[in-house]
């Protein structure tokens, strides 16, 4: 058995099991990683039997409905982190990814080994902008691609907040010495940081309720814990995930499906992963990276990756 520490990947998925299996195979092919999979409850019965069977793959039996912009995104990540910790297996890192990600650059295992103890997530210290001070009505905490009345009302709530009027105040508060941080949902954290997160939540019951009815809490919840922790100085402001963002009203601030037209951009980036891929949109680009890249110990030369 290899003496190299194993890595745990935790995946949130909801469709395309064939595509997910290709990603999983990239991660486990050299037996250096285990994959823990949460399937959205709405598709669990249909998908659970289609995920690749392997000693390196664990499909969670406990599953929930995981919705955009909702605390259920946080709940899903907590479930996955607890599943890894409850396995009693020691990993170097725990990496959160989605079922629409792929590994797109060689050398990630070597990179993690060379950066043991560091935390990789994007973050920024931000003015609240109302997202956390407001308890948004459930209907406004959804992804809309048109001028839906609920989307318009969500914007109206924030405009009024900036004018000093909070229609739906959040009754919960964080300590005065806490600074809010936000960033992309996806991260790679050392095993001991995952332990810290779960212990913190167990010992600080005041924290979770603050985020329950906020908008996109998954982009604030874990960042704020880590950046107010003793591990703050271990954070590197990148998650190594390539994303092409939409610019139109229908897809503003949403990751766009990647195609073969984006291969050059992805290859030229400094990122080890990319999202989001969809086999129903372009299966060719998926096979391109699946056939070229795997999670292993390949030595990568002449590639500058920011740390």
N, C-alpha and C positions, 0 to 999 in steps of 0.2 A: 504493500500500500504506500502511496506517495506521502512524504512528510510535509508536503506543501499544504498550508492551511486551506480548508475549503471555503467557498463563498456561497452564501444563500441569496437566491433571487426570489423576490416575492412579486407575484404578478396579479394584477386585477384584469379579468377578462369578461367579455360578455357575448362574443360571437367568433366566427371563423376558426373553429378548432384545428383545421388542417394548417392554417397559417400559424396559429399559436404553437402547434407541434414543431413546426420548422424552427421557430425561435427557440423553443426549449431544447431541441437537438443541438443548436449552436452552443448552448450553454453547458450541456452535460456531456458532450461527445468525448472529452478527455478526462471525464470523471474527476473534475476539480470543483464541481458545484452541485448544489441541490436546488430544486425549484419548488416553491410553494405557491399553489394556484387558488385564488378565490374566483369562483364563477358567480356572476350576478344571479340572484335568486330567481329572477324571471326566466332565466335560460338554463338553470342548473340541471334539471332533469333531462333536458335535451342534450346537453354538452358533456356532462360528467363522464359518460362512458366513452367519449371520443378523444379524451386527452391521453397522450401516450402513456403506456404502462411502463414504469421503470422504478427501481429502488431509489433513484435520485429525484423522483417526482412525487409530491404529496398534494392531492386535491382536498381542500378543506371541506369537511362535511357540514360545518356550520357556515351558512351563507346568508346574506342579506340583500335587499334591493339597494343597489348602489347608484345614486343619481347625481348628475352634474350639479355643482353649486350648492351641495347639501352636506350636512354633517355626516351622512352615510358614507361619504368618501373617506372621512377621518376614521369612522367606525371600521371600515373595511381594512384600512392600513393597520389599525390597532389589532384586529383579529389576526392578520398575517404576522405581525411582529410577535404576538403571543404564541402563535403556532411554532415559530422558529425557536423561541426561547424555551417553550415546553418540550421541544424535541431533545433538549439536553446535549445537543451537538454543539461543539465549539466552532464558530466560523470566524474568519477574519473580518469580513464585511457582510452587511445585509443591504441589498440593492433593490429599491422599489422601481418596478417598470410596469408597463401596460401590455396587454396582449397584442397591441398594434405596433410594438417596437421591434426593432431588429438590431443585432450587433453588426456594425458596419465598418469597424476598423480593428485590425489585429493588435494584440498586445495588452488587452485590458487586465488580464490576470497579473502579468508582470508589473503593470502600472500600479495596481493595488498593493502588490507585495513591496514595491519600492516606496509606497506612501502610507505605510501602516500607521493607524491612529488618526489619520486625517478624515475630515468630514467633507463630502462633496455635495453641495446643494447651492442653488442660486438664492440670493437673499438681498433685501434692501430694507433699510429702516425708513418707514414711510409715515407721512401724516395720515391719520386714520381715514379720511375721505368719507367717513360715515359707514363704511362697510362693516365695521365691528361695533360701532355704537348703535346700530340699527338692528332691530329684530324684523327682518324682511318677511312679509307674508309668504307662505309656501308657494303660491302661484307665481311669485316674482323670482323665485330661486330655481329657475329653469332656463335651459338654453333655447333662445328663440332666434330664428333666421330671418324674420320679417318684422315689420312694425306692429308687432302684436301688442294689444292694449296692456297686457301685464308687463311687457318689456318697457313700454312707455311710462307706465306707472312707477316701475323700478327707477327709471331715470328721474322722474318727477320727485320721488322720495329723496334722492340724493341732492337734487338742486335745492330743495327746501332745507335740507340739513345744512348745506353750506351757507344758507341765509340765517341759520340759527333756529330753525324749526324742525324738530324731530317728531314725525308722526307716529313712529313705532320705536320708542326708545328701548334699548337693551337694559333690562333691570340689573344685570350682573356687571361687576367691575373687576378689573385686575388690580393688583397692588400698585400704588403710585410710583414705585421705583421700577416697574416693568416697562420695557420698551417693546412695542409691537414690531414684528418683522414679517415680511411676506416674500414670496418667490414661487418658483415652479414647484409643483407637487412632487416631482421625481427626485430621489436622492439616493446616495450611497453612504451608509454610516457604519463605523466600526461596531462590532458586537456589543462592546461595553456601553456604547451610546444608546443602543436599542434597550439594553437593560436599564439604563438611567431613565429613559423616556417612560417605560412602563412603571418603574418604581415611583417616579415623580407623580404620575397620574393616580397611582394607588394611594399615595400619601397626601395628595393635594386635591381633594374633591371639589374645591371651589373653581378649579381651572376649566374643566370640560364644559360646565353649563354656560360659561361666557360665550362659547362659540356655537351653541346649538342652533340658533335661528339666524346666524349671520350668513352673508353671501360668500360663496367659495371659501369656506373655512379651511379646506385642505391646503390652501396656499398661505395660510397664516399659522395654523395650529402647531405643527412640529417645528417650524422655523422659530417661533417665539419661545418655545421651550428651550431649544438648543442655544439660541443666541442670548438667553438670560441664564445660562448654565455655566458651570466651570469649564465646559468644552468649547466655549465661544471662540477661543483663540485657535482652535484646531480646524475651524471651518475654512474651506477654500470655495470661493464664490463661482462655482461652476458645477453642473451635474453631468457634463459630457454628453448631452442629448441634443442632436440637431433637429430643429423644428422650423418649418416654413410657415409663417403666420399669414392668415388671411387679412385682406385690407378692405374688402367690400362690406356693405351693411350685412349681408347674409352670413358672412364668415369672419367678421372682424374679431380679432383676438382669439381665433380658433386655429388649431393646427390643421394644415391642409394635407390632403392625401398626396403622398410622394409617388413619383413615376420615374420611368427611365430618363426623362428629361432632367431629373434632379441628381442623377448619379455623379456628374462632375462636381457639383456643388458639395455633395456629401463627401466625396473623396477628398476634396480640397479643404474640408473643415478639420478642426482639431478634435472632433467628437467621436467617441467610440460607439454611440448608439444614435439611432434616428427614429422619429415617429412623425406622422402616423402612416403606416402602410395598410393597404386594403386589397386583398386578393381579388375582390370583385371589381376594383378599379384598374389595377395593373399587377398581374401576377409575375410578370417578367422581372420587374425590379426586385421583387422579393427573392426570387430564385438566384438573381445575380449575387446578392449579398450572402444568402444562405450557402451558396457553393464556394464563396471566396473566404468567408470569415468564420472563425470559431473562437470560443472562450478557452484559451490555453496559455501556454507559456512562451509563445513565439516571441523572439527578440525583435523589437521594432527599431530600426535605425533611421535617422534623418527625418523623423517625424516630431515636430515640436508640439507638445501637448501642454496647455497652461495648467499649472498647479498653484 
